[in-house]
Amino acid sequence: MLESNAFLTRSKQTLSIVALALLWLALRVPHLTARFSFNWDSSLYARGMAEFNVLKNQPHPPGFPLWVFSARALEPLLGGAMRAQILLAVLMAILALSVFYFLARQALADSHAAAWCTLLLAYSPGVALNSSIPATSIVDMASSAVAGYLAFLNPSRRQWRIVACLAGLGVLAGFRQSGVGLLVPFIVVALLFHLRDAWRAITLGAFLGLIAFLAWYIPLAESAGGFRAYSHLVNAYFLQVSHNTSIFLGGALRRHAGMIGENLMDYSLNLIGAFVACGLFFRERWKVPPGWFLYVLWIAPSLIMILGIHSGRVGQCMQLFPPLLLLCAAISKPRLPAAIAGIVILIAISYFPYGQFQFSRFWRVNYLVFRGTPRMALDLERSQRNLDQVLRELQRSGAPQPFVSAREFSDAPNIASVQYDFSYVSWVLPEAAPQGKSIWLFNQTGPDADTRMRYQTWRRISGDNLVSLWEAAPSPQPQAPSP
């Protein structure tokens, strides 16, 4: 009788896991119809697909060559640069989650617990979003999972896995360099632990990884004018973006504090499912998991980066989600009822109708949560399709150009994305706005008080809970009295 009940329980778990995995895949399908950029970077990757030139910010440094050329190869199959990138993101997410499952099964010695842990990672809002948009951030999760698998494997068995991991990291660096770069200390320490038992595999893997790295790095550096010029370009770009967010590199304290606050909020929203599934809210004492020092090395470099130097959105937290999810499961394994409850909470966070609160007094706080969920990607695509229709009508009606992009978020639409997605009209920033009648693009609230003072009249043309179009007109010139 006990064996029969145990079999039924295992079967129920297996069916639940398979059903939730299929649901996750189904939820990615609507995103594959996207036509427009999700953020600033999406449009730069798309420009790079047409003409790869890091010197022209096509895409921005450090270049992401394998991402751009892989998306270019997929573009004919899907009929659009954004759709090709989204399919690439879905495939990269599947790779990352597959590697993470084997990592979790190895670390937890329990296949069902590993599967629940993988589903909790997949359904976290940040992963659900970044596996559904044209952005490279999901690559960081894949790199992190591969490095973790390398660190926790048994070096005396199936040593080909060490070779595959090191070669794979060399390839993944070509998709997104920063993720693998932050993992180097963790990878080096892991290899030192394996060196005695698997020095031949490590040597071969390091050689293949180096070959894979050089295969994309040398052409990339040459395209930017040589190794010295490319290094200078990457360093200058890093200092520029970090200067905006880090007090250690000249940024404002308020901006740095805001970055930390946003990151803490993102981690809370993405890890709450794991805390529920693992019962961590109800444990008085947390046990120290075996190999805790490896978790520290795995987490520390990325944590220093996103809390001390630069992080603009939840996508830059992708590298930390695998170790944090695995750490939760190592403290207390997720079980069937609690795991489903955790996943339900994550789905609710991911698809809550945040747009309805975009006109409230607290819309900025609401937007910070909204922009880190897959609901944002769906709503933004719908919003930009409506915007496309209105812009084409304005173009046909002979509305004065250039139009003015005054929406300052890194999420689309912004000056970079509108110049790519809506290139049939010309665009300028507010500093270059014409003196006469003009069309302006704002967020949902429209022009602020300072902007309103630039023109006599403002008329709202269209809008929704993310963007709005306005017509600005100067005061009429007084006519000279007739003789």
Summary of the structure (lengths in Angstrom):
residues: 483
radius of gyration: 24.7
end to end distance: 109.6
largest distance: 109.6
contacts: 1634
relative contact order: 0.11
helix: 69%
strand: 6%
